[in-house]
Amino acid sequence: MLIKKIAFGDSEEAFVESRLADGLNVIFSDDNNRGKTLVMQGLMFSLGYESIFPSSFNYKDKYFYSKVEVDNVNYEFLRKRNSIAIKTEDSLQIFNSVGEARYFLDEFVFPVPKILKETRLALVDLSLLYELFFIGQDNRNPSGLISKGQFNKSDFKAMVYDLAGLSDNQVNTDDIKSIKENIKSFKYQLKEIRKKISIIRQNPNIAEIASRTYDSEVVQKKIKRITEINENISKLKRFRQREINRKSKLEQLITELNSLNRDLSEGNVQCGDCGSDKIVYSNSDLTFEISNIDVRNGIMKSIGQNISQKADIIMDFSGEINSLQSELNEEMKDTPPNFQQIVLYQEQAISEVDFDDQAFSLSNQIKTLEDQLKSYTNIDESLKEERKSFDDNLLKEMNDLYKAIDPSGNLVFEDIFTKKGATFSGSEGQEFYFCKVIALRKLLKHNFPIMIDSFRDGELSTGKEAKMLKIYNKIDSKIILTSTLKDEEYSDDKYSKLDGVNAVDYSNHQDCKILGKQHVREFLALMLGFEGLVL
């Protein structure tokens, strides 16, 4: 992925950055608050990253634009709030949410990893994916993610495995041998106690109701399963209905636009209040004028593709629902004994309650251990070895990079996240992020750029910085870094003198005011590319 242009603003003020080269770029200034971070955040926001703008910046009223190249195809992204439009040479797609845009990106632009989340395979959030290569200036926390959404750092690791071709359920770290021995011991104890519960031998049907042991083993299991199936069916039906409602609205919109085509061919449509003949399509955040037939046809094509996509999603949900309904029918075939039979064995059941309690407790312990054991057996041993090998290689790469930039340093990386509460002094945090991002890039061989805001954070020494830049320069990828220079560094024209570095100076920007009038015309020209857009 090559970042070609970044822009954000509105019809009154804007900023456009088009000076980025294909290799190593360093955006710098002689002081803070010159807009470097806003440009980085604006770019990532346009691509679907969560908002991490400072509270003083009113991003909700602005449009965020980026032009990127993926596999020799140019894509233009335009985002306002949570709505995104994605434009290619011959199509325009409009999405009401970043979540919807993920499916388009996964199918047509770049693969979005899938991981197991709440028993279902799900596309990861774009924010989680982008943390492979983007390190923002704010909310940095080496022990966790920068963007706190529905996914966590365990999901990040699962995503990395998926990108490495090692996707499966997460590995549990308990000792398998110990679990098997405990299960064997508890089952023997349970067998001996069950012999003392005569009702199980005499009438298993009554025991199924009266005995807690049998309830645990049979009835409780059945009730739990039926409840789980019902909950899953209800959840999937809600998801399906939501997609049906959205599909219906889009189909209604197509009907209205087709009707509008007929109306326009027979006469003019005008506003009764102001007399304007301007007609617009809006999805609450982005508005396009559709008086022009070409614009209208393009939008109708985009909506049609969205309808087709939602039809596929609805069919997938229906298939899952039907499968669960079949399971539910099978679970509900058995019926309990009648009440009169239960009363006949009441006294006997009460007299053996102590044995039953012990057996019930053992049954629960066995079930817990078997669940732990199952989490192991679901993962092929060879896959576990491959994952371990990948982890070892990743950590070796991180530690080798660390020693390359800080030979006398005493850090040893043991994971791609630090332990909670671990603190780094000085520039150690920045060194950790550098090693993590570069190591992931090398092992996964992904095609995303590398972007680090304030890459010298923590007073990174000149020597370490020079080594980092040398490593960055060897990477065949678009790299964008930002830096604030000291007075003597700026006077010495530091980055402009370095081979292979495209130095972009932001020093002349007004303090805390990167948006201005001088870029409005160019910004509006970019917006015209989204034919029919109304700012």
C-alpha positions as a printed Julia matrix, in Angstrom:
535×3 Matrix{Float64}:
   0.0     0.0     0.0
   1.36    3.39   -1.04
   0.04    6.58    0.54
  -0.13    9.19   -2.24
  -2.15   12.03   -0.77
  -3.7    13.11    2.54
  -6.25   15.87    3.0
  -8.84   17.04    5.5
 -11.05   20.06    6.08
 -14.27   21.56    4.74
 -15.36   24.33    2.38
 -13.93   27.01    4.7
 -10.51   25.65    5.7
  -8.4    22.67    4.69
  -4.96   21.09    4.42
  -3.56   18.89    1.65
  -0.34   16.85    1.85
   0.93   15.51   -1.48
   4.7    15.66   -0.97
   5.15   12.07    0.25
   7.6     9.83   -1.6
   7.4     6.06   -2.02
  10.22    5.28    0.42
  11.19    6.82    3.76
   9.44   10.07    4.68
  10.09   12.17    7.77
   7.61   14.94    8.54
   9.32   17.34   10.93
   9.11   20.79   12.49
  11.13   22.97   14.81
   8.39   22.98   17.46
   5.33   21.06   18.6
   1.72   21.74   17.56
   2.47   22.21   13.88
  -0.04   19.61   12.66
   2.17   16.52   12.21
   0.02   14.37   14.48
  -3.25   15.6    12.96
  -2.03   14.59    9.49
  -1.14   11.09   10.71
  -4.4    10.73   12.62
  -6.41   12.14    9.72
  -4.9     9.65    7.3
  -5.64    6.69    9.56
  -9.15    7.97   10.31
  -9.92    8.17    6.58
  -8.87    4.52    6.25
 -11.14    3.34    9.06
  -9.11    3.7    12.26
 -10.91    4.81   15.41
 -10.8     8.49   16.32
  -7.85    9.45   18.51
  -8.0    13.19   17.82
  -7.37   15.63   20.68
 -10.53   16.99   22.3
  -9.69   20.5    21.07
 -10.01   19.41   17.42
 -13.59   19.28   16.13
 -13.12   16.36   13.73
 -16.85   15.52   13.5
 -17.51   18.45   11.14
 -14.54   17.73    8.86
 -14.03   15.52    5.81
 -10.96   13.24    5.76
  -9.48   12.15    2.45
  -6.68    9.85    1.39
  -5.47    8.43   -1.89
  -3.69    5.09   -1.71
  -2.38    2.58   -4.2
  -2.86   -1.16   -3.6
  -1.61   -3.67   -6.18
  -1.34   -0.94   -8.84
  -4.94    0.21   -8.3
  -5.71    3.66   -6.91
  -8.35    3.99   -4.2
  -9.66    7.26   -2.83
 -11.15    7.24    0.67
 -13.46    9.93    2.02
 -14.76    9.78    5.56
 -16.99   11.98    7.68
 -17.8    10.75   11.18
 -18.57    7.05   10.72
 -19.49    7.08    7.01
 -16.95    6.17    4.35
 -16.96    6.51    0.56
 -14.4     4.5    -1.44
 -13.77    5.52   -5.05
 -11.91    3.78   -7.83
 -11.5     4.75  -11.46
 -14.87    3.26  -12.4
 -16.89    2.89   -9.19
 -18.01    4.62   -6.02
 -18.98    2.72   -2.87
 -20.72    4.42    0.06
 -20.88    2.81    3.5
 -22.82    3.89    6.58
 -20.18    2.48    8.92
 -16.58    1.36    9.09
 -17.85   -2.12    9.93
 -19.63   -2.36    6.58
 -16.61   -1.03    4.71
 -14.5    -3.9     6.11
 -16.35   -6.42    3.93
 -15.69   -4.41    0.77
 -12.02   -3.97    1.65
 -11.69   -7.69    2.4
 -13.24   -8.69   -0.93
 -11.75   -6.1    -3.28
  -8.79   -4.23   -1.73
  -6.78   -6.26    0.81
  -7.51   -9.33    2.97
  -8.9    -8.54    6.43
  -7.97  -11.32    8.89
 -10.63  -13.48   10.52
 -10.39  -14.76   14.08
 -12.6   -16.78   16.4
 -14.64  -14.32   18.48
 -17.54  -15.44   20.7
 -17.74  -18.85   18.97
 -17.9   -17.32   15.44
 -15.28  -16.42   12.89
 -15.32  -12.64   12.56
 -13.43  -10.06   10.52
 -11.24   -8.05   12.86
 -11.79   -4.33   13.3
  -9.69   -2.17   10.99
  -8.22   -0.46   14.06
  -6.85   -3.81   15.25
  -5.44   -4.61   11.8
  -3.81   -1.19   11.42
  -1.93   -1.54   14.71
   0.34   -3.92   12.84
   2.0    -0.9    11.28
   0.68    2.3    12.87
   1.87    3.68   16.21
   0.08    6.88   17.19
   1.52    9.45   19.52
  -1.31    9.29   22.06
  -2.62    6.44   24.25
   0.54    4.38   23.86
   0.62    1.39   26.18
   3.2    -1.35   25.47
   1.16   -3.83   27.57
  -1.98   -3.46   25.44
  -3.58   -1.98   22.35
  -3.63    1.72   21.54
  -7.22    1.64   20.26
  -9.52    0.06   22.87
 -12.45   -1.5    20.99
 -14.22   -4.85   21.15
 -10.97   -6.68   20.43
  -8.15   -7.21   22.93
  -4.46   -8.1    22.81
  -5.27  -11.84   22.71
  -7.27  -11.11   19.56
  -4.28   -9.21   18.17
  -2.11  -12.31   18.64
  -4.78  -14.48   17.01
  -4.84  -12.02   14.1
  -1.06  -12.25   13.74
  -1.32  -16.05   13.64
  -4.01  -15.77   10.96
  -1.79  -13.5     8.85
   1.06  -15.98    9.33
  -1.14  -18.86    8.12
  -1.36  -20.38   11.62
  -4.99  -19.66   12.46
  -6.86  -21.84   14.94
  -8.27  -21.77   18.47
  -5.97  -20.23   21.03
  -3.6   -22.54   22.87
  -4.25  -23.16   26.56
  -1.1   -23.32   28.68
  -2.26  -25.83   31.34
  -0.38  -29.09   31.76
  -2.14  -31.81   29.71
  -0.7   -34.71   31.67
  -1.85  -33.29   35.0
  -5.36  -32.64   33.67
  -5.71  -36.23   32.39
  -4.55  -37.66   35.72
  -7.04  -35.52   37.64
  -9.9   -36.54   35.33
  -9.03  -40.22   35.81
  -8.92  -39.84   39.6
 -12.21  -37.92   39.82
 -14.0   -40.39   37.53
 -12.92  -43.28   39.79
 -14.23  -41.45   42.87
 -17.47  -40.67   41.07
 -17.92  -44.31   40.08
 -17.55  -45.43   43.72
 -20.02  -42.85   45.02
 -22.58  -43.64   42.34
 -22.69  -47.22   43.58
 -24.07  -45.89   46.88
 -26.94  -44.09   45.18
 -29.47  -46.92   44.73
 -32.08  -44.84   42.89
 -29.77  -44.62   39.89
 -29.77  -48.42   39.6
 -33.48  -48.9    40.31
 -35.01  -46.16   38.16
 -32.69  -44.04   36.0
 -35.61  -42.0    34.69
 -36.49  -40.82   38.21
 -32.82  -40.3    39.03
 -32.6   -38.02   36.05
 -35.03  -35.67   37.85
 -34.42  -36.29   41.56
 -30.67  -36.77   41.64
 -28.38  -33.75   41.38
 -25.74  -36.03   39.92
 -27.99  -37.16   37.12
 -29.28  -33.66   36.73
 -25.74  -32.48   36.24
 -24.96  -35.22   33.77
 -28.2   -35.27   31.79
 -30.88  -32.71   32.49
 -28.66  -29.77   33.31
 -26.56  -30.49   30.25
 -29.69  -30.63   28.11
 -31.15  -27.41   29.55
 -27.85  -25.63   29.1
 -27.59  -26.81   25.52
 -31.18  -25.81   24.7
 -30.6   -22.39   26.3
 -27.39  -21.88   24.31
 -29.08  -22.87   21.07
 -32.04  -20.56   21.77
 -29.74  -17.66   22.6
 -27.69  -18.22   19.46
 -30.83  -18.48   17.31
 -32.2   -15.25   18.84
 -28.9   -13.45   18.32
 -28.58  -14.6    14.72
 -32.21  -13.65   14.03
 -31.54  -10.14   15.36
 -28.47   -9.87   13.14
 -30.42  -11.19   10.14
 -33.36   -8.85   10.75
 -31.03   -5.88   10.96
 -29.52   -6.8     7.59
 -33.01   -7.42    6.13
 -34.11   -3.96    7.3
 -31.03   -2.36    5.77
 -31.51   -4.3     2.54
 -35.18   -3.25    2.4
 -34.26    0.41    2.87
 -31.66    0.18    0.11
 -34.18   -1.5    -2.22
 -36.7     1.22   -1.42
 -34.04    3.81   -2.19
 -33.37    2.14   -5.56
 -37.1     2.29   -6.32
 -37.2     5.99   -5.44
 -34.15    6.73   -7.59
 -35.65    4.8   -10.51
 -38.87    6.76  -10.06
 -36.8     9.93  -10.01
 -35.3     8.96  -13.37
 -38.8     8.76  -14.87
 -39.86   12.05  -13.29
 -36.82   13.88  -14.62
 -37.39   12.55  -18.14
 -40.94   13.93  -18.15
 -40.36   17.27  -16.41
 -38.51   19.07  -13.64
 -38.59   18.34   -9.9
 -38.34   21.47   -7.81
 -38.42   22.33   -4.12
 -41.77   23.87   -3.24
 -40.16   26.26   -0.76
 -37.08   27.61   -2.53
 -37.62   26.52   -6.14
 -34.25   24.71   -6.33
 -33.96   21.78   -8.74
 -30.99   20.29   -6.82
 -31.66   16.72   -5.65
 -29.37   15.01   -3.13
 -28.73   11.54   -1.72
 -27.52   11.45    1.91
 -26.57    8.7     4.34
 -26.55   11.12    7.32
 -22.79   11.94    7.07
 -22.03   12.14    3.34
 -24.32   13.94    0.87
 -24.18   13.66   -2.94
 -26.08   15.73   -5.5
 -27.83   13.3    -7.86
 -29.41   15.68  -10.33
 -26.69   14.51  -12.71
 -27.71   11.18  -14.31
 -24.13    9.79  -14.28
 -23.73   10.5   -10.58
 -27.13    8.96   -9.87
 -26.32    5.82  -11.88
 -22.98    5.46  -10.06
 -24.67    5.69   -6.69
 -27.38    3.25   -7.78
 -24.64    0.8    -8.8
 -23.0     1.18   -5.39
 -26.31    0.63   -3.62
 -27.02   -2.41   -5.82
 -23.7    -3.98   -4.82
 -24.52   -3.3    -1.16
 -27.89   -5.02   -1.63
 -26.21   -8.05   -3.19
 -23.7    -8.21   -0.36
 -26.46   -8.02    2.25
 -28.41  -10.78    0.48
 -25.36  -13.04    0.87
 -25.03  -12.1     4.54
 -28.75  -12.79    5.12
 -28.41  -16.22    3.48
 -25.41  -17.02    5.68
 -27.38  -16.07    8.81
 -30.37  -18.15    7.63
 -28.15  -21.19    7.11
 -26.72  -20.88   10.63
 -30.23  -20.42   12.08
 -31.58  -23.5    10.26
 -28.69  -25.61   11.47
 -29.28  -24.52   15.07
 -33.03  -25.16   14.74
 -32.29  -28.76   13.72
 -30.05  -29.17   16.77
 -32.79  -27.72   18.97
 -35.36  -30.21   17.64
 -33.02  -33.1    18.41
 -32.4   -31.85   21.96
 -36.13  -31.5    22.67
 -37.14  -35.04   21.68
 -36.72  -36.57   25.16
 -39.35  -35.94   27.89
 -39.08  -36.4    31.7
 -41.07  -39.04   33.68
 -44.47  -38.15   35.09
 -45.01  -36.59   38.51
 -46.52  -39.71   40.14
 -43.33  -41.7    39.53
 -41.25  -38.97   41.15
 -43.42  -38.98   44.32
 -43.03  -42.77   44.75
 -39.24  -42.43   44.99
 -39.2   -39.2    47.01
 -38.11  -40.68   50.36
 -35.36  -42.78   48.81
 -33.95  -39.79   46.92
 -33.88  -37.64   50.09
 -32.07  -40.31   52.14
 -29.2   -40.4    49.65
 -28.76  -36.66   49.24
 -25.24  -36.54   50.79
 -23.88  -39.07   48.3
 -25.61  -37.15   45.55
 -23.99  -33.88   46.62
 -20.54  -35.44   46.52
 -21.18  -36.96   43.11
 -22.56  -33.64   41.83
 -19.4   -31.81   42.92
 -17.15  -34.4    41.29
 -19.16  -34.25   38.05
 -18.66  -30.49   37.88
 -14.91  -30.8    38.47
 -14.63  -33.45   35.76
 -16.55  -31.27   33.3
 -14.28  -28.29   33.99
 -11.15  -30.36   33.44
 -12.54  -31.95   30.27
 -13.28  -28.5    28.86
  -9.66  -27.5    29.5
  -8.43  -30.7    27.89
 -10.65  -30.12   24.86
  -9.03  -26.74   24.27
  -5.75  -28.64   23.84
  -6.96  -31.46   21.66
  -8.64  -29.01   19.26
  -5.22  -27.78   18.24
  -3.03  -30.03   16.19
   0.34  -30.67   17.78
   2.18  -29.7    14.63
   0.34  -26.36   14.55
   1.39  -25.71   18.15
   4.98  -26.31   17.17
   4.66  -23.99   14.18
   3.19  -21.27   16.37
   5.95  -21.67   18.9
   8.53  -21.49   16.15
   6.88  -18.32   14.81
   6.83  -16.74   18.28
  10.48  -17.63   18.83
  11.49  -16.14   15.49
   9.46  -12.99   16.13
  11.01  -12.43   19.56
  14.48  -13.2    18.23
  13.97  -10.62   15.5
  12.76   -8.05   18.05
  15.72   -8.66   20.35
  18.21   -8.62   17.46
  16.81   -5.26   16.32
  17.05   -3.93   19.86
  20.71   -4.93   20.14
  21.39   -3.41   16.73
  20.22    0.03   17.87
  21.19   -0.26   21.56
  24.08   -2.74   22.04
  24.51   -1.84   25.71
  20.79   -1.94   26.52
  19.52   -4.46   29.09
  15.97   -5.04   27.82
  14.91   -8.54   26.8
  11.6    -8.83   24.94
   9.6   -11.91   25.92
   6.32  -11.1    24.17
   4.86   -8.62   21.67
   3.14   -6.99   24.64
   4.91   -6.12   27.88
   3.64   -7.31   31.24
   0.95   -5.12   32.73
   2.47   -2.45   34.93
   5.93   -2.75   33.37
   7.51    0.65   32.89
  10.02    1.85   30.34
  12.39    4.7    31.01
  13.49    7.31   28.52
  13.32    6.08   24.94
  12.86    2.38   25.81
   9.15    2.48   24.94
   9.9     3.88   21.51
  12.61    1.27   20.96
  10.09   -1.46   21.88
   7.54   -0.21   19.33
  10.23    0.11   16.65
  11.37   -3.49   17.17
   7.79   -4.79   17.29
   6.59   -3.08   14.11
   9.71   -3.91   12.09
   9.78   -7.55   13.26
   6.11   -8.05   12.37
   6.72   -6.49    8.96
   9.65   -8.83    8.3
   7.96  -12.08    9.39
   4.45  -11.41    8.04
   5.71   -9.74    4.85
   2.6    -7.56    4.81
   2.21   -4.79    2.22
   1.06   -2.04    4.54
   3.18    1.06    5.11
   4.95    1.68    8.41
   3.77    4.79   10.22
   5.09    6.02   13.56
   4.08    9.38   14.96
   6.74   11.07   17.1
   9.24    8.3    16.4
  11.88    9.91   18.63
   9.58    9.93   21.66
  11.42    9.68   24.99
  14.46   11.7    23.93
  15.81    9.05   21.57
  19.55    9.65   21.17
  21.03   10.83   17.89
  23.02    7.62   17.54
  19.99    5.36   18.0
  17.94    7.5    15.64
  20.59    7.21   12.94
  20.61    3.41   13.29
  16.8     3.29   13.12
  16.71    5.42    9.98
  19.31    3.16    8.36
  17.11    0.12    9.08
  13.98    1.93    7.85
  15.78    2.8     4.62
  16.42   -0.88    3.87
  12.73   -1.79    4.07
  10.9    -2.03    0.76
   7.8    -0.22    1.98
   6.3     3.23    2.34
   7.4     4.67    5.69
   6.08    7.84    7.31
   7.65    9.15   10.51
   7.17   12.4    12.38
   9.72   14.24   14.48
  10.16   17.5    16.38
  13.7    18.86   16.06
  15.77   20.83   18.51
  16.89   24.29   17.39
  20.42   23.22   16.51
  19.14   20.19   14.57
  16.71   22.31   12.6
  19.36   24.92   11.84
  21.63   22.16   10.56
  18.92   21.04    8.09
  19.21   17.56    9.59
  16.9    15.32    7.57
  17.43   17.02    4.21
  21.07   15.92    4.33
  20.29   12.22    4.84
  20.38    9.96    1.8
  17.13    8.18    1.06
  15.03   10.45    3.29
  12.22   12.6     1.92
  12.15   15.48    4.43
   8.83   17.35    4.73
   9.03   20.54    6.79
   5.96   21.71    8.78
   7.75   24.48   10.67
   6.01   27.3     8.82
   2.54   26.15    9.92
   0.72   28.39   12.35
   0.78   27.14   15.96
  -2.18   24.78   16.56
  -3.69   25.82   13.2
  -2.76   23.54   10.31
  -6.06   24.15    8.51
  -6.24   27.33    6.45
  -7.59   29.08    3.36
  -4.6    28.4     1.12
  -5.48   24.72    0.6
  -9.27   25.11    0.23
  -9.27   25.26   -3.58
  -7.11   22.13   -3.9
  -9.19   20.35   -1.26
 -12.45   21.18   -3.04
 -10.95   19.9    -6.29
 -10.33   16.55   -4.57
 -13.93   16.55   -3.34
 -15.14   17.08   -6.92
 -13.67   13.65   -7.68
 -16.52   12.27   -5.57
 -18.97   13.49   -8.17
 -22.11   14.91   -6.65
 -20.72   15.3    -3.11
 -22.33   18.2    -1.25
 -20.13   19.77    1.44
